[in-house]
Amino acid sequence: MNDWLFDLGNSRFKFAPLAGEAAGDVQAWAHGAEAMTTAALEALPQGDTAWVASVAAPALTVTVMALLRERFAQVRVARTLPECAGVRIAYARPEKFGVDRFLALLAAARMRQPVLVVGVGTALTIDLMDAGGLHRGGRIGASPTTMREALHARAVQLPASGGDYAEFANDTADALASGCDGAAVALVERSLRLGAAELGVEPVLWVHGGGAAPLLPLLPGAEHRPALVLDGLARWALHQSAAGG
C-alpha cells in the first residue's frame, strides 16, 4: 500500500506517507500552497490513496484535489464526524467544527489522557478533551501573527513582524511581539487553569501549528507536536478503511 496524507492549511501545505497509525516523514511548504509553482505541485508523490484534510480556500482546494486525482487511484477527503475512534465532539453541529481541530483531537486521543490541544496558525485554536475522548469544547482567537498583521493594516507605522518578547519591552517592535505573543499565552494559561478545574486534573498541553515556536518557551511543560493534524489524519484513514467507508 502506498498511501499519502495531505494537510492543506491556510498558510502551510504539508504531506507525509501513511506509516501505520501515524504520519511518516513530513514535508512542508511553509510559504503556503498558494505559492507553490506548477513544477512543485507536479513533483508531489503518486500512489494508491491520497487522504486529504483541507481548511484552505475553496479555489486552492479544488486545484490541489484535481492534481491529486491525476496522481492517486483514490482521493479521500476527511470530514469531521460526531464520533470517531473514541473521540466525541462537543459541537451540536459537528460539521461546523474545523476538520484540522477534529484531526488534532483524534491524534491526541491515542494517549488516553486529558489534554488541551492548541493550534497556532492563522487562528489560535484551543480544545479541551478528557481522558475518555469527550471533547469539552474550545476557543478560537487570532494568532499572534494575525494580530500583528491586523495592527499593521490599521496603523502602518506598527511593523507586522520582528521584535523579541520581553515582559516589559522598551521599544515598539519588542512591545508588539510581547503583547501579541503574551495575549495568546494568557489565553492558553487561562484555558489550562479552567480546564483543570472542569476535569479535576490538569490536562497535558500539546501545541502544534506553524506559529507554535515563539510560544513554546513561554509555556513551560508544553509538548510540541508539529505533525498532530497529519497523525490524526492517519487515524481517520485507518478508521475509514476498517469501517469500509
C-alpha positions as CSV (number, residue, x, y, z in Angstrom):
1,M,0.0,0.0,0.0
2,N,1.3,3.4,-1.0
3,D,-1.0,5.9,0.8
4,W,-0.1,9.5,1.5
5,L,-1.5,12.2,3.8
6,F,-2.1,15.8,2.8
7,D,-2.8,18.7,5.0
8,L,-3.9,21.9,3.2
9,G,-3.8,24.7,5.8
10,N,-4.4,28.5,5.4
11,S,-0.6,29.2,5.4
12,R,1.2,25.8,5.1
13,F,0.9,22.8,2.9
14,K,2.2,19.6,4.5
15,F,2.3,15.9,3.3
16,A,3.7,12.6,4.6
17,P,3.4,8.9,3.8
18,L,0.9,7.0,5.9
19,A,3.0,4.9,8.3
20,G,0.8,2.7,10.5
21,E,-1.2,4.8,12.9
22,A,0.8,8.0,12.3
23,A,2.4,10.1,9.7
24,G,5.8,9.3,8.3
25,D,8.4,11.9,7.5
26,V,6.7,15.2,6.9
27,Q,7.4,17.6,4.1
28,A,6.1,21.2,4.3
29,W,5.8,24.3,2.1
30,A,6.0,26.9,4.8
31,H,5.1,29.7,2.4
32,G,1.7,28.1,1.7
33,A,0.3,26.0,-1.1
34,E,-0.8,29.2,-2.9
35,A,2.8,30.0,-3.6
36,M,3.8,26.5,-4.9
37,T,4.8,26.5,-8.5
38,T,3.3,24.2,-11.1
39,A,6.6,22.3,-11.1
40,A,6.4,21.9,-7.3
41,L,2.8,20.7,-7.4
42,E,3.6,18.2,-10.2
43,A,6.5,16.8,-8.1
44,L,4.1,15.6,-5.4
45,P,4.1,11.8,-4.8
46,Q,2.0,9.3,-6.5
47,G,0.3,6.2,-5.0
48,D,-2.8,4.3,-4.2
49,T,-4.9,6.6,-1.9
50,A,-4.5,10.3,-1.0
51,W,-6.0,11.1,2.3
52,V,-6.7,14.9,2.4
53,A,-7.6,17.4,5.1
54,S,-8.2,21.0,3.9
55,V,-9.1,24.3,5.6
56,A,-7.6,26.2,2.7
57,A,-9.5,28.5,0.3
58,P,-12.0,26.6,-1.9
59,A,-10.3,27.5,-5.1
60,L,-6.9,26.2,-3.9
61,T,-8.5,23.0,-2.5
62,V,-10.1,22.4,-5.9
63,T,-6.8,22.9,-7.7
64,V,-4.8,20.6,-5.4
65,M,-7.6,17.9,-5.4
66,A,-7.6,17.9,-9.2
67,L,-3.9,17.3,-9.3
68,L,-4.0,14.6,-6.6
69,R,-6.8,12.8,-8.6
70,E,-4.3,12.6,-11.5
71,R,-1.6,11.0,-9.3
72,F,-3.6,8.7,-7.0
73,A,-6.1,5.9,-7.7
74,Q,-8.4,7.3,-4.9
75,V,-8.6,10.7,-3.2
76,R,-10.4,10.6,0.2
77,V,-11.3,13.9,2.0
78,A,-11.5,13.9,5.8
79,R,-14.7,15.2,7.3
80,T,-15.5,16.0,11.0
81,L,-17.6,13.2,12.5
82,P,-19.7,13.4,15.7
83,E,-17.8,10.4,17.0
84,C,-14.7,8.6,15.6
85,A,-12.0,6.4,17.1
86,G,-13.2,7.1,20.6
87,V,-13.5,10.9,20.2
88,R,-16.8,12.6,20.7
89,I,-17.2,16.2,19.5
90,A,-18.9,18.7,21.8
91,Y,-20.5,20.8,18.9
92,A,-24.2,20.3,18.4
93,R,-23.5,20.6,14.7
94,P,-20.2,18.7,14.3
95,E,-19.9,19.7,10.7
96,K,-19.1,23.3,11.9
97,F,-16.1,22.0,13.9
98,G,-12.9,22.5,11.8
99,V,-11.5,19.3,10.4
100,D,-8.0,20.4,11.5
101,R,-9.2,20.7,15.1
102,F,-11.0,17.4,14.8
103,L,-8.0,15.5,13.5
104,A,-5.7,17.0,16.2
105,L,-8.1,15.6,18.8
106,L,-8.0,12.2,17.1
107,A,-4.2,12.2,17.3
108,A,-4.3,13.3,20.9
109,A,-6.9,10.6,21.9
110,R,-4.3,7.8,21.4
111,M,-2.7,8.8,24.7
112,R,-5.9,8.3,26.7
113,Q,-5.2,11.3,29.0
114,P,-6.8,14.7,29.5
115,V,-5.3,17.2,27.0
116,L,-5.5,20.8,26.0
117,V,-4.7,21.0,22.3
118,V,-3.5,24.4,21.0
119,G,-3.2,25.1,17.3
120,V,-1.2,28.2,16.3
121,G,-1.7,29.1,12.6
122,T,-3.8,31.9,11.1
123,A,-6.1,31.4,14.1
124,L,-5.3,30.3,17.6
125,T,-7.5,27.3,18.5
126,I,-7.8,25.7,21.9
127,D,-9.7,22.5,22.6
128,L,-10.1,20.6,25.8
129,M,-10.6,16.8,25.8
130,D,-10.9,14.4,28.8
131,A,-9.2,11.0,29.1
132,G,-12.3,9.3,27.7
133,G,-12.1,11.1,24.4
134,L,-15.0,13.5,25.2
135,H,-14.4,16.9,23.7
136,R,-15.4,19.6,26.3
137,G,-15.3,22.5,23.8
138,G,-12.8,25.1,22.9
139,R,-12.0,28.6,21.8
140,I,-10.9,30.4,18.6
141,G,-8.9,33.6,18.6
142,A,-6.4,35.4,16.4
143,S,-2.9,34.0,16.4
144,P,0.0,36.4,17.2
145,T,0.9,36.6,13.5
146,T,-2.7,37.6,12.6
147,M,-2.8,40.1,15.5
148,R,0.4,41.8,14.2
149,E,-0.9,41.9,10.6
150,A,-4.2,43.3,11.7
151,L,-2.5,46.1,13.7
152,H,-0.2,46.9,10.8
153,A,-3.2,47.1,8.4
154,R,-4.9,49.6,10.7
155,A,-1.7,51.5,11.6
156,V,1.1,51.1,9.1
157,Q,3.7,52.5,11.4
158,L,3.4,49.4,13.6
159,P,5.6,46.7,12.0
160,A,3.9,43.5,11.0
161,S,6.8,41.4,12.2
162,G,10.0,41.5,14.2
163,G,10.8,42.2,17.8
164,D,11.6,40.0,20.8
165,Y,9.5,39.0,23.7
166,A,10.0,40.9,27.0
167,E,7.8,41.2,30.0
168,F,8.1,45.0,29.8
169,A,9.5,46.0,26.4
170,N,11.3,49.3,25.8
171,D,10.8,49.6,22.0
172,T,7.8,49.3,19.7
173,A,8.8,46.1,17.9
174,D,9.5,44.3,21.1
175,A,6.3,45.6,22.7
176,L,4.3,44.3,19.7
177,A,5.9,40.9,19.9
178,S,5.4,40.8,23.7
179,G,1.8,42.0,23.5
180,C,0.6,39.6,20.8
181,D,2.6,36.6,22.0
182,G,1.6,37.4,25.6
183,A,-2.1,37.6,24.7
184,A,-2.0,34.2,23.2
185,V,-0.1,32.7,26.1
186,A,-2.5,34.3,28.6
187,L,-5.5,32.7,26.8
188,V,-3.8,29.3,26.9
189,E,-2.9,29.6,30.5
190,R,-6.4,30.6,31.4
191,S,-7.7,27.6,29.4
192,L,-5.3,25.3,31.2
193,R,-6.4,26.6,34.6
194,L,-10.1,26.3,33.9
195,G,-9.7,23.0,32.1
196,A,-8.1,21.6,35.2
197,A,-11.0,22.8,37.3
198,E,-13.5,21.3,35.0
199,L,-11.8,17.9,34.7
200,G,-10.5,17.7,38.2
201,V,-7.0,17.0,36.9
202,E,-4.5,19.2,35.0
203,P,-4.5,18.3,31.3
204,V,-1.3,17.9,29.3
205,L,-0.6,20.7,26.9
206,W,0.0,19.9,23.2
207,V,0.9,22.7,20.8
208,H,1.1,22.5,17.0
209,G,1.0,24.8,14.0
210,G,3.3,26.9,12.1
211,G,3.3,29.7,14.7
212,A,3.9,27.5,17.7
213,A,7.7,28.1,18.0
214,P,7.7,31.6,19.7
215,L,5.1,30.5,22.2
216,L,6.7,27.3,23.4
217,P,9.4,29.0,25.6
218,L,6.6,30.9,27.3
219,L,4.6,27.8,28.1
220,P,6.6,25.6,30.5
221,G,5.6,22.0,30.2
222,A,4.1,22.3,26.7
223,E,4.8,19.5,24.3
224,H,5.4,20.4,20.7
225,R,3.5,18.1,18.3
226,P,4.2,19.6,14.8
227,A,2.6,16.6,12.9
228,L,-0.5,16.4,15.0
229,V,-3.0,17.1,12.2
230,L,-1.3,14.6,9.9
231,D,-1.2,12.0,12.7
232,G,-4.9,12.5,13.2
233,L,-5.5,12.1,9.5
234,A,-3.7,8.8,9.7
235,R,-6.0,7.6,12.4
236,W,-9.0,8.8,10.4
237,A,-7.8,7.0,7.4
238,L,-7.4,3.7,9.3
239,H,-10.8,4.1,10.9
240,Q,-12.4,4.7,7.5
241,S,-10.6,1.7,5.9
242,A,-11.6,-0.6,8.8
243,A,-15.2,0.6,8.5
244,G,-15.2,0.1,4.8
245,G,-16.2,3.7,4.3
